[in-house]
Amino acid sequence: MDAETHRHCRYYNIKNDFSVADLAAFHGHLGPYIVLGYRIGKYIRGNFCDDPFRMKAEVRCAGVPPQSCLADGVQLGSGCTLGKRNIEIISSETVSCSFEADGRRITVTPRPFPLPKRDMDYEAAIEAVAEEMYYRRDDELFDISSP
């Protein structure tokens, strides 16, 4: 599928900028991993492949929350979705996201970020970390490599 084939479609491959509130509404709360995944997906869509029908995403992480929440953000940012079957979570000791399109591959590795200490306001503190991450530059959030 490509944009030329679907030029008559009004709703094909729509790009959207999701706000912090949009991410929280989709995910149920605001956490650092959905923000990180969203920002990675947006980067990929803007700098690697802008058509989610031509892409495949692999999210490598522990395979359970909170790291697996990265996949929710990648879906929103890149357009790769579970329904299209072009995103997959792969259990791994390290966290990274790889994308393939048109015979090319790119890997995005998140940079470490500080988590708050667990206390009575932990959820509010996590939310604050996530919101701050949303506004950071890409190079502060992740590293890019391609083979």
JOJORA-V601644 format. One record per run of one state. SS is the DSSP state (hx for helix, st for strand, lp for the rest). FROM is the first residue (numbers start at 1). TO is the last residue. If there is no record, write none. Layout:
# JOJORA-V601644
ss = (SS:SS)
from = (FROM:FROM)
to = (TO:TO)
This chain:
# JOJORA-V601644
ss = (lp:hx:lp:hx:lp:st:lp:hx:lp:st:lp:st:lp:st:lp:hx:lp:hx:st:lp)
from = (1:20:28:32:48:55:62:67:79:87:92:96:102:104:111:122:135:138:142:146)
to = (19:27:31:47:54:61:66:78:86:91:95:101:103:110:121:134:137:141:145:147)
